């Protein structure tokens, strides 16, 4: 007979769904995103509720203090959620927030460069393609996109040969 079933269930909900995305056993090739954390967050909530239940039963005289602490945490995390929701307002805001958190991530620079290219901001897109190439120079997709921008008339004469060479390499 298990003495604390919510503890076991919460721990399993927290750990098992997270393992495939944790890059511990197999590299999956992406940074842990919010979508990967839905079921583990269910386990975390189960553990928090179980812990709150144990505290509520153990500290009968300090229940008002526990209630105040719980409300304080609720307000803090609600504020954090509102702040994070601003990052999801648009594609640009989301990528900028990612770049702020992980400035050395080539994939984020690449995605931001694609966004900038799509919106016609070719000079800034070029800057981010170059940064993505600097961070991860063997990615053919980055090379191809950077090369395609090189076909734009706004590119300088010094940069066009680089872009043409990248396009040639990618055709192989």
Backbone bond lengths (Angstrom), bond angles and torsions (degrees), N, CA, C in turn:
res aa  C-N    CA-C-N  psi(-1)  N-CA   C-N-CA  omega(-1)  CA-C   N-CA-C  phi
1 X - - - 1.458 - - 1.531 108.97 -
2 X 1.313 116.03 123.25 1.464 122.38 178.44 1.524 109.45 -73.74
3 X 1.332 116.85 131.03 1.454 120.79 -177.45 1.533 112.23 -78.85
4 X 1.321 116.66 -34.27 1.468 121.18 -177.62 1.533 110.03 -129.64
5 X 1.334 119.27 74.59 1.469 120.62 -178.00 1.532 114.26 -60.51
6 X 1.348 120.25 -37.68 1.474 117.93 178.37 1.526 112.54 -63.56
7 X 1.315 116.31 -30.87 1.460 120.26 178.42 1.528 110.64 -65.64
8 X 1.308 116.11 -45.41 1.463 120.68 178.74 1.527 111.04 -66.50
9 X 1.322 116.89 -47.28 1.461 120.81 -178.64 1.532 110.96 -63.66
10 X 1.326 116.71 -44.27 1.465 120.38 178.26 1.517 111.97 -62.71
11 X 1.324 116.28 -41.14 1.465 120.10 177.84 1.517 112.35 -63.97
12 X 1.327 116.09 -40.19 1.466 119.68 178.12 1.527 111.53 -67.55
13 X 1.338 116.22 -43.38 1.468 119.55 176.96 1.524 111.38 -62.64
14 X 1.305 116.47 -32.08 1.459 120.82 -179.57 1.527 111.53 -75.14
15 X 1.313 117.21 -44.40 1.465 120.51 -170.65 1.533 114.44 -89.53
16 X 1.310 117.78 -47.91 1.470 119.77 -171.41 1.532 114.49 -61.72
17 X 1.325 120.29 -48.58 1.471 118.07 179.95 1.526 113.11 -67.72
18 X 1.308 116.69 -22.65 1.459 121.18 -177.93 1.530 112.02 -80.01
19 X 1.311 117.95 -26.63 1.471 121.43 -174.92 1.530 114.69 -56.23
20 X 1.330 120.15 -47.10 1.474 117.91 -178.99 1.527 113.66 -60.99
21 X 1.320 117.65 -32.41 1.462 120.65 -177.78 1.521 112.97 -90.66
22 X 1.310 118.05 -2.88 1.463 121.02 -175.04 1.528 113.14 -81.37
23 X 1.322 118.02 -5.67 1.465 122.93 -178.68 1.526 112.50 60.06
24 X 1.316 117.22 26.19 1.462 120.62 178.52 1.523 111.34 -87.07
25 X 1.313 116.54 -47.07 1.459 120.62 -177.53 1.523 111.51 -90.33
26 X 1.319 115.69 -47.56 1.463 122.16 -178.31 1.520 107.55 -134.74
27 X 1.320 116.94 137.88 1.457 120.01 177.38 1.515 109.03 -77.51
28 X 1.334 115.89 120.98 1.459 119.82 -177.95 1.517 112.55 -96.51
29 X 1.309 118.14 -13.38 1.453 120.99 171.75 1.511 116.32 86.93
30 X 1.315 119.03 13.45 1.455 119.18 175.32 1.519 109.69 -140.14
31 X 1.314 113.79 155.91 1.451 120.56 176.67 1.524 107.20 -75.37
32 X 1.312 117.19 145.21 1.460 120.31 -179.16 1.525 108.81 -60.33
33 X 1.306 115.73 122.22 1.460 121.82 -177.90 1.525 109.82 -107.53
34 X 1.324 114.85 167.95 1.459 119.52 -179.65 1.523 111.96 -58.79
35 X 1.323 116.90 -35.58 1.469 119.91 -177.28 1.527 111.96 -62.92
36 X 1.316 117.30 -23.42 1.460 121.46 179.65 1.531 110.85 -82.38
37 X 1.305 116.57 -14.65 1.460 120.45 -173.33 1.527 114.36 -100.48
38 X 1.326 118.79 4.96 1.465 119.97 -177.86 1.529 112.35 -62.28
39 X 1.310 117.45 -55.05 1.468 119.77 -177.62 1.533 111.05 -69.83
40 X 1.337 119.90 -41.47 1.467 117.66 174.53 1.533 112.96 -59.69
41 X 1.321 117.44 -31.65 1.467 118.50 177.54 1.526 110.69 -68.35
42 X 1.313 117.43 -29.51 1.462 120.67 173.97 1.529 109.95 -62.42
43 X 1.317 116.73 -43.27 1.461 120.82 176.27 1.516 112.02 -62.94
44 X 1.327 116.31 -39.22 1.464 120.17 178.88 1.524 110.91 -65.11
45 X 1.321 116.90 -42.18 1.466 120.35 178.25 1.524 110.09 -63.32
46 X 1.317 116.78 -41.50 1.466 120.44 178.28 1.530 110.41 -60.53
47 X 1.317 116.92 -43.51 1.467 120.55 178.03 1.532 111.74 -65.37
48 X 1.322 116.93 -40.77 1.467 120.11 179.30 1.528 111.66 -64.95
49 X 1.313 116.36 -43.04 1.466 119.81 179.74 1.527 110.23 -65.86
50 X 1.314 116.38 -41.06 1.462 119.44 178.58 1.534 110.54 -64.33
51 X 1.326 116.26 -42.27 1.468 119.74 177.19 1.520 111.86 -63.94
52 X 1.331 116.65 -40.82 1.465 120.24 177.75 1.526 110.74 -63.88
53 X 1.316 115.99 -38.47 1.469 120.19 178.03 1.532 110.64 -63.75
54 X 1.318 116.83 -42.54 1.469 119.90 178.11 1.530 111.35 -65.04
55 X 1.334 116.29 -42.53 1.467 119.71 178.14 1.530 111.36 -64.48
56 X 1.314 116.47 -40.87 1.465 121.47 -179.68 1.532 110.81 -60.68
57 X 1.325 116.03 -39.01 1.464 120.02 179.08 1.516 113.20 -76.39
58 X 1.315 117.49 -29.91 1.464 120.93 -175.88 1.529 112.97 -84.14
59 X 1.308 117.40 -31.86 1.466 121.08 -175.72 1.527 110.19 -115.30
60 X 1.300 116.06 71.07 1.465 121.23 -175.99 1.527 111.06 -65.21
61 X 1.317 117.87 -39.70 1.468 121.10 -176.97 1.530 112.55 -75.71
62 X 1.316 118.53 -22.20 1.465 121.79 -178.24 1.531 112.20 -103.92
63 X 1.301 117.84 26.00 1.463 120.25 -176.87 1.526 112.12 -63.66
64 X 1.311 117.56 -34.78 1.472 118.80 179.06 1.530 110.24 -66.24
65 X 1.322 117.28 -36.70 1.467 120.88 176.42 1.533 110.46 -66.17
66 X 1.327 116.64 -42.15 1.467 120.58 177.07 1.528 110.86 -62.27
67 X 1.317 116.12 -40.85 1.460 120.45 179.41 1.527 110.89 -64.49
68 X 1.325 116.75 -42.71 1.476 120.58 177.70 1.533 111.16 -63.60
69 X 1.320 116.41 -42.26 1.471 120.07 178.67 1.531 110.33 -63.68
70 X 1.315 116.62 -41.39 1.463 120.43 178.18 1.516 112.26 -63.85
71 X 1.324 116.86 -42.84 1.465 120.51 177.94 1.526 111.51 -65.77
72 X 1.323 116.21 -38.82 1.464 119.99 177.33 1.532 110.63 -60.74
73 X 1.329 116.10 -46.88 1.468 119.60 178.52 1.529 111.55 -62.53
74 X 1.311 116.32 -38.82 1.460 120.27 178.54 1.528 111.06 -61.76
75 X 1.319 117.08 -44.28 1.467 121.15 179.45 1.530 110.66 -65.26
76 X 1.323 117.03 -42.91 1.466 120.69 179.97 1.530 110.72 -61.67
77 X 1.317 116.97 -46.38 1.462 119.33 -177.97 1.525 112.37 -73.21
78 X 1.317 118.02 -28.94 1.470 119.98 173.17 1.533 109.97 -65.52
79 X 1.316 116.31 -41.43 1.466 120.16 176.49 1.518 111.69 -62.55
80 X 1.304 116.10 -40.45 1.474 120.42 178.28 1.532 110.89 -64.49
81 X 1.323 116.19 -37.83 1.462 120.56 178.35 1.524 110.92 -65.45
82 X 1.318 116.72 -43.46 1.467 120.42 178.47 1.530 110.08 -61.78
83 X 1.321 116.35 -42.41 1.468 119.85 178.87 1.528 110.88 -63.95
84 X 1.303 117.82 -41.05 1.469 121.39 -179.64 1.527 111.35 -70.25
85 X 1.321 117.34 -30.65 1.465 120.22 178.92 1.522 111.74 -63.28
86 X 1.316 117.58 -28.38 1.470 120.23 176.52 1.526 110.86 -62.58
87 X 1.328 116.11 -32.47 1.464 119.73 178.72 1.526 111.79 -67.03
88 X 1.307 117.64 -24.35 1.456 122.08 -177.89 1.528 112.23 -94.62
89 X 1.316 117.90 9.09 1.461 121.33 -176.49 1.531 112.02 -64.60
90 X 1.313 117.55 -34.93 1.462 121.20 -179.66 1.525 108.77 -152.97
91 X 1.314 114.62 167.95 1.467 119.73 177.95 1.527 110.36 -61.06
92 X 1.321 115.83 -41.84 1.458 120.15 -179.69 1.527 111.24 -64.41
93 X 1.320 117.23 -43.87 1.467 120.56 -179.71 1.526 110.94 -63.41
94 X 1.313 116.47 -39.22 1.465 120.48 179.92 1.525 111.49 -65.26
95 X 1.318 116.22 -45.26 1.470 119.09 -179.24 1.528 110.62 -68.99
96 X 1.321 117.02 -38.68 1.472 119.59 177.28 1.528 111.25 -62.38
97 X 1.323 116.36 -40.41 1.469 119.67 177.52 1.526 110.11 -63.72
98 X 1.325 116.19 -39.71 1.458 119.83 176.98 1.517 112.09 -63.86
99 X 1.328 116.52 -42.14 1.468 120.10 178.39 1.524 111.93 -65.92
100 X 1.314 115.84 -33.76 1.466 119.14 177.70 1.530 110.38 -66.88
101 X 1.331 115.98 -39.38 1.462 120.27 -179.18 1.526 112.09 -78.07
102 X 1.337 117.08 -36.80 1.471 121.65 -176.44 1.533 110.06 -131.49
103 X 1.323 117.94 74.50 1.466 119.67 -175.86 1.528 114.27 -67.68
104 X 1.320 118.12 -14.14 1.468 120.74 -178.54 1.524 112.08 -104.34
105 X 1.317 117.02 23.85 1.458 121.51 179.95 1.526 108.87 -98.63
106 X 1.324 116.39 112.63 1.461 121.68 -177.45 1.525 111.71 -62.98
107 X 1.318 116.69 -36.88 1.459 120.15 -178.30 1.533 111.41 -63.81
108 X 1.320 117.00 -38.17 1.462 120.16 177.90 1.523 111.29 -67.28
109 X 1.325 117.03 -41.80 1.470 119.62 177.05 1.526 110.30 -63.11
110 X 1.315 116.07 -39.21 1.462 120.88 178.53 1.531 110.55 -63.99
111 X 1.327 116.97 -46.50 1.467 120.35 179.98 1.526 111.32 -64.22
112 X 1.320 116.68 -39.50 1.460 119.52 178.57 1.525 110.45 -67.62
113 X 1.323 116.75 -38.77 1.466 120.02 177.10 1.528 110.55 -62.89
114 X 1.326 117.29 -39.85 1.468 120.06 176.69 1.524 110.78 -61.97
115 X 1.322 116.36 -43.04 1.463 120.24 177.85 1.527 110.26 -60.88
116 X 1.323 116.23 -46.51 1.463 120.23 -179.45 1.525 111.13 -63.82
117 X 1.325 116.72 -39.14 1.458 120.19 177.22 1.524 110.56 -62.82
118 X 1.332 115.85 -42.60 1.464 120.33 -179.82 1.524 112.26 -64.31
119 X 1.325 116.54 -29.22 1.465 120.26 -179.71 1.526 112.25 -95.23
120 X 1.330 117.13 6.80 1.458 121.01 174.74 1.514 115.58 83.28
121 X 1.301 118.51 11.50 1.465 122.19 179.83 1.532 108.79 -94.81
122 X 1.323 115.47 71.61 1.462 120.89 -169.16 1.528 113.55 -68.56
123 X 1.316 117.63 -36.66 1.469 118.80 -178.81 1.523 111.09 -64.91
124 X 1.318 115.93 -45.12 1.461 119.64 178.88 1.530 110.59 -69.21
125 X 1.328 116.50 -35.82 1.466 120.33 176.65 1.523 110.03 -61.54
126 X 1.312 116.17 -42.20 1.463 120.86 178.76 1.520 110.85 -59.68
127 X 1.312 115.82 -42.26 1.471 120.30 178.89 1.530 110.57 -59.01
128 X 1.320 116.59 -43.58 1.467 119.41 -177.97 1.533 111.77 -75.85
129 X 1.335 117.87 -32.28 1.467 118.98 172.94 1.529 110.06 -63.28
130 X 1.324 116.35 -42.36 1.469 119.89 178.75 1.524 110.91 -61.93
131 X 1.329 115.98 -41.45 1.469 119.31 179.23 1.526 110.53 -65.85
132 X 1.323 116.83 -40.05 1.466 120.20 177.51 1.522 110.47 -63.80
133 X 1.323 116.54 -40.58 1.469 120.01 177.37 1.523 111.43 -65.65
134 X 1.324 116.31 -39.19 1.462 119.86 178.81 1.529 110.40 -63.08
135 X 1.323 115.97 -40.56 1.458 120.11 -177.94 1.526 112.42 -75.66
136 X 1.325 116.14 -32.93 1.466 119.73 -177.47 1.525 107.92 -147.41
137 X 1.319 115.90 79.27 1.460 121.80 -168.39 1.524 114.99 -72.08
138 X 1.301 119.22 -11.99 1.464 119.76 -176.53 1.526 113.53 -96.05
139 X 1.309 117.31 4.94 1.465 119.93 -179.56 1.525 109.66 -78.00
140 X 1.309 117.31 112.30 1.459 121.19 -176.70 1.522 112.43 -65.88
141 X 1.323 117.17 -34.20 1.461 119.49 -178.47 1.528 110.03 -63.73
142 X 1.315 116.85 -41.20 1.464 120.28 178.00 1.525 109.14 -63.28
143 X 1.316 116.39 -44.52 1.459 120.35 179.69 1.523 111.32 -59.56
144 X 1.311 116.35 -42.71 1.461 120.42 -178.71 1.517 110.98 -63.81
145 X 1.321 117.15 -48.30 1.463 120.01 -178.81 1.523 110.70 -63.35
146 X 1.308 116.14 -41.45 1.457 120.12 178.70 1.527 109.14 -63.31
147 X 1.312 116.29 -40.47 1.456 120.52 178.08 1.515 112.53 -63.95
148 X 1.320 117.16 -38.30 1.462 120.27 178.72 1.523 111.49 -66.07
149 X 1.302 116.25 -36.51 1.466 118.41 176.30 1.521 109.58 -66.06
150 X 1.324 116.19 -32.07 1.459 120.18 179.62 1.510 113.32 -61.27
151 X 1.302 117.18 -19.55 1.457 120.64 178.19 1.531 111.61 -77.63
152 X 1.310 117.30 -10.45 1.463 120.67 -179.33 1.528 109.90 -70.20
153 X 1.312 117.39 144.99 1.466 120.32 -178.74 1.528 113.79 -64.76
154 X 1.336 117.13 -20.18 1.466 119.15 -177.10 1.523 112.87 -76.50
155 X 1.324 117.88 -5.39 1.456 120.02 -178.82 1.524 110.51 -76.07
156 X 1.315 115.38 145.93 1.461 119.82 179.71 1.527 110.05 -75.63
157 X 1.320 115.68 163.53 1.466 120.60 -179.61 1.522 111.63 -66.62
158 X 1.340 117.03 -27.37 1.466 119.67 179.18 1.524 111.39 -72.98
159 X 1.321 116.97 -32.43 1.462 120.18 -175.39 1.525 113.19 -85.88
160 X 1.315 118.24 -24.50 1.470 119.96 -178.33 1.531 113.22 -60.75
161 X 1.337 119.99 -43.69 1.473 117.94 178.28 1.527 112.96 -60.91
162 X 1.319 116.85 -36.22 1.464 120.01 178.02 1.522 109.35 -62.53
163 X 1.311 116.08 -45.67 1.463 120.20 -179.09 1.520 111.18 -65.87
164 X 1.321 117.03 -40.63 1.465 119.68 178.29 1.524 110.95 -63.52
165 X 1.337 116.51 -39.56 1.460 120.55 178.16 1.529 110.30 -64.08
166 X 1.324 116.76 -41.21 1.461 120.19 178.43 1.521 111.09 -63.33
167 X 1.322 116.80 -39.54 1.461 119.16 178.27 1.527 110.16 -66.08
168 X 1.331 117.20 -38.87 1.456 120.57 178.78 1.527 110.57 -63.91
169 X 1.330 116.63 -43.41 1.470 120.90 179.19 1.521 110.26 -61.05
170 X 1.311 116.80 -40.03 1.460 120.37 -176.70 1.522 112.85 -73.02
171 X 1.323 118.15 -20.12 1.466 120.29 178.42 1.520 111.63 -76.28
172 X 1.327 117.03 -20.10 1.473 120.93 -178.51 1.502 111.73 -67.94
